[in-house]
Amino acid sequence: MKYLILASALLALPGAARSQTLHNGSFETPQPGHRQLPAEWAITTAPGYSIGLDSTAAPSGRRMLHLASTTDDPKDFQPFRQSVAVQVAQPTMLRLRATVKTTAAKNVALLCQYWDDSKMVGSTNSLMQSAPPMGAGEWRTLEINLLVQPAMRRVVVGGFFLGKGEAWFDDVQLSPVNTHPEGAPSAAVQAYLNQAIELARTRSLVRDSIDWPTAQRDMLAMAHGMQTPAETHPLFTYLIGLLRQHGDKHSTFNPPAKVKAYQAPATAPNATASAEPSARYLGEGLAYIVVPEFGSVNIERQQAYANQLQALIAKLDTEQSITGWVVDLRENNGGNMHPMLTGVGPLAGTGPLVYFVAGRHQVPIAYRKGEAYTGKPGNGVRVPKPYQLRQPASPVAVLIGPRTASSGEITAMAFIGRPATRLFGQPSGGFTTANELIPLSDGAELNLAMYAEADRTRRPHTGPLVPDELVPATLAGPDATLQAASAWLRQQAPAGKP
């Protein structure tokens, strides 16, 4: 029997009450009315993807779940999910594990949503806890640690695939983590957790709303018997969840593997994946620039990204008579803001573009002389030969949507308050707080939300950015948001003219 019976294992845990079973984790049983999909799993095919059972070469048994992109640029992601009832009397650690194989895909992950009686109260995925699976064509184990709280009534678990390529899942299992019940946590573990709690207590944007003595007591109790900092990493689900409960939806914990991937050069096998900026001429004097997410702090990669964006802008501006620009941020869900802001610097303009705000303290993020920087020059990313527009006052239309998040929202905010500028699309993701990467002693990082954000006019923005012109999303056919932006640009006076 390849599916996992979880109930008896949970009943053996201290404080555990009852649980249902994760069914058909091996994908051996198809749906009665749809033999190409697995029974027990909630699956809806997303645009740009295919999903179904595959019996060609499963690592065990006869079947596995196959997910693949069907277009070169899928806009969504393909999930599969199953709801499992849980009830615990004290925080309880579980582990979700699967066997995974990929081709060109890096964004393959396990997922979990935490639910109380009526609503989702938190979520996590394996990309937030570790680097994605590497190695084309090889079966690897992927896992994620889950922390179930007493107020939770069910977890929705599964996996997803994002982007171009293929992935296969098999042997999905949910089981209790074998923690060490005997003995107090080691001095190293206590120091490690106390450091993290103190950082959050003194620097978090929501620090004043949390009962920190209770949080510290709970984390140390959950660390009972742990001897090394690495063993405590799953406990950060509790700390991040606590921040979430008090309004911080942006902070994360980055384990050492993820930190190394973020620092790696582009040629390294563990390097984070980033899409390439692109551009094209739309005709009638309009230029179109796509500014994708960028997830790296490697200086060579940052400079390459910023240089590529400015080179695209320069090529269009010198080869065409440009009277208006479209900046598309709809697929930019964040990462490192400095390369993005340096790249669009010729369009956003010179001077402060955004402010990070903590009480009365405001830190400008500015663009000058080819560098977008925080606070003062030298604290950012510079291009060696910055480009200047032939018509710096050209109108700009910025496209945003629900996948525009974090640094993508900062980049959109950098245009708010610029003359002859308008935002089009749907409200953004709402991650409008500024984070700081704080290193911990074992190479992990606490990515802590510490600042609110304001645009160049010092007007604060909390939650999603709302476009000036709301345009319903289109899944097929003409791009209505781009059409609306282009129509507005054509109505403006030609660049440089009254």
Secondary structure, 3 states (H helix, E strand, C coil): CCCECCHHHHHCCCCEEEECCECCCCCCCEECCEEEEECCCECCCCCCEEEEEECCCCCCCCCEEEEEECCCCCCCEEEEEEEEEEEECCCEEEEEEEEEEECCCCCEEEEEEEECCCCEEEEEEHHHHCCCCCCECCCEEEEEEEEECCCCCEEEEEEEEECCCEEEEEEEEEEECCCCCCCCCCHHHHHHHHHHHHHHHHHCCCHHHCCHHHHHHHHHHHCCCCCCHHHHHHHHHHHHHHHHHCCCCCCEEECHHHHHHHHCCCCCCCCCCCCCCEEEEEECCEEEEECCCECCCCHHHHHHHHHHHHHHHHHHHHHCCCCEEEEECCCCCCECHHHHHHHCHHHHCCEEEEEEEECCEEEEEEEECCEEEECCCCCEEECCCCCCCCCCCCCEEEEECCCCCCHHHHHHHCCCCCCCEEEEECCCCCCCEEEEEEECCCCCEEEEEEEEEEECCCCEECCCCCCCEECCCCCCCCCHHHHHHHHHHHHCCCCCCC
